[in-house]
Amino acid sequence: MVVSKYSASGNDFVIFHAFLKKDRSEIAKILCDRQNGVGADGLIVILPHEQYDFEWQFYNADGSEAEMCGNGSRAAAHYAYVNELAPKKMQFLTIAGVIEAEVDGDIVESQLTEHKIIKEVGEWKLFDTGVPHLVKIDDINSFNIEEARKLRYEHNANVNVAEVKDGNLYVRTYERGVEDETLACGTGMCASFLFAREQGLVGNEVTVYPKSGEELHIKLKNNRLYFKGKVKNTFITTFNVT
Ligand SMILES: N[C@H](CCC[C@H](N)C(=O)O)C(=O)O
């Protein structure tokens, strides 16, 4: 099969399109495997939809299906546009709800689904920005992978440490379903922005830098999160899945 490899600020994905919706958990594990597969944080499958430009399936590298993926939504929008599956401005359906995205060259902006604050967990706060994210505002170097992994399992959530420096937001994320720190996590950056904003550390817009150091922009408009940054189609390849 022919698949495309994308990097969205360092969060990387295998993407292909298909007519049939079926359980793709096993193929996600095969394709995302960094030794024997293409290698990626997640798999995105673009499917036809009656009402929206398309529907997608999103799988983490461990084969678990997730409700949403912020960086993946930007990569999927670019893939759909360049493969003439959707116009520049599109709407597509995820488990979390309908995502609006706009492609402008290699820059893609996504509007996330409505976010919710779930609860406080000590100095952490649990948000839903399409998927669950625990956030702590602290020195970015206080990120500890073992602590993050423990919290991930205790709360079945992604875990983020965020810091505001010189008006910019820096975020490190342990991603559920990748079971490691990733180079960027879109819904995690957005949850971190919400917490920093709530603490008066940022306004309604911010420049954000994930572990990869690639620059992204987040804004809150009419109480909806917009998330913009570069995506790169790094290569296209055929892969023998049998
Ligand atoms: N691993 C996440 C889904 C992908 C989120 C992340 N890659 C993003 O860009 O939002 C989860 O299972 O909750």
The ligand as an SDF file (V2000), in Angstrom:
LIG
                    3D

 13 12  0  0  0  0  0  0  0  0999 V2000
   -1.8230   10.4500   22.2510 N   0  0  0  0  0  0  0  0  0  0  0  0
   -3.0640   11.2120   22.3670 C   0  0  0  0  0  0  0  0  0  0  0  0
   -3.6710   11.4570   20.9800 C   0  0  0  0  0  0  0  0  0  0  0  0
   -2.7450   12.2910   20.1100 C   0  0  0  0  0  0  0  0  0  0  0  0
   -2.5950   13.6740   20.6590 C   0  0  0  0  0  0  0  0  0  0  0  0
   -1.4250   14.4790   20.1190 C   0  0  0  0  0  0  0  0  0  0  0  0
   -0.5360   13.8030   19.1980 N   0  0  0  0  0  0  0  0  0  0  0  0
   -1.8780   15.8000   19.5420 C   0  0  0  0  0  0  0  0  0  0  0  0
   -1.1950   16.3650   18.6620 O   0  0  0  0  0  0  0  0  0  0  0  0
   -2.9190   16.3170   20.0150 O   0  0  0  0  0  0  0  0  0  0  0  0
   -4.0710   10.4180   23.2100 C   0  0  0  0  0  0  0  0  0  0  0  0
   -4.1580    9.1990   23.0720 O   0  0  0  0  0  0  0  0  0  0  0  0
   -4.7770   11.0650   23.9860 O   0  0  0  0  0  0  0  0  0  0  0  0
  1  2  1  0
  2  3  1  0
  2 11  1  0
  3  4  1  0
  4  5  1  0
  5  6  1  0
  6  7  1  0
  6  8  1  0
  8  9  2  0
  8 10  1  0
 11 12  2  0
 11 13  1  0
M  END
$$$$
